[in-house]
Amino acid sequence: MEQQFDAVLTGSDSEVNGIATRLESGAYEFNSLDGSLHLIIARDAEGRWERIAGSEPYFSGWIDELAEQIPKE
């Protein structure tokens, strides 16, 4: 079952509202409501969150912003 939640990232001009979904792999995918931003993050071998795919350009801070909004299990 997919876990979805509302998420907000800080854009260059305003906030970017979207939906984040936990994928079966354990990665998280963010899709903005307006279709302007797509981001997938996952944990690396050391347990740190990293960007594995998404739209360009992107802000590196989005990785931490999205990770902070992931519900604690």
Secondary structure in CASP SS format (residue, H / E / C, confidence):
PFRMAT SS
TARGET T0000
AUTHOR 0000-0000-0000
METHOD secondary structure of the structure
MODEL  1
M C 1.00
E C 1.00
Q E 1.00
Q E 1.00
F E 1.00
D E 1.00
A E 1.00
V E 1.00
L E 1.00
T E 1.00
G C 1.00
S C 1.00
D C 1.00
S C 1.00
E E 1.00
V E 1.00
N E 1.00
G E 1.00
I E 1.00
A E 1.00
T E 1.00
R E 1.00
L C 1.00
E C 1.00
S C 1.00
G C 1.00
A C 1.00
Y E 1.00
E E 1.00
F E 1.00
N E 1.00
S E 1.00
L C 1.00
D C 1.00
G C 1.00
S C 1.00
L C 1.00
H E 1.00
L E 1.00
I E 1.00
I E 1.00
A E 1.00
R E 1.00
D C 1.00
A C 1.00
E C 1.00
G C 1.00
R C 1.00
W E 1.00
E E 1.00
R E 1.00
I E 1.00
A E 1.00
G E 1.00
S C 1.00
E C 1.00
P C 1.00
Y C 1.00
F C 1.00
S C 1.00
G H 1.00
W H 1.00
I H 1.00
D H 1.00
E H 1.00
L H 1.00
A H 1.00
E H 1.00
Q H 1.00
I C 1.00
P C 1.00
K C 1.00
E C 1.00
END
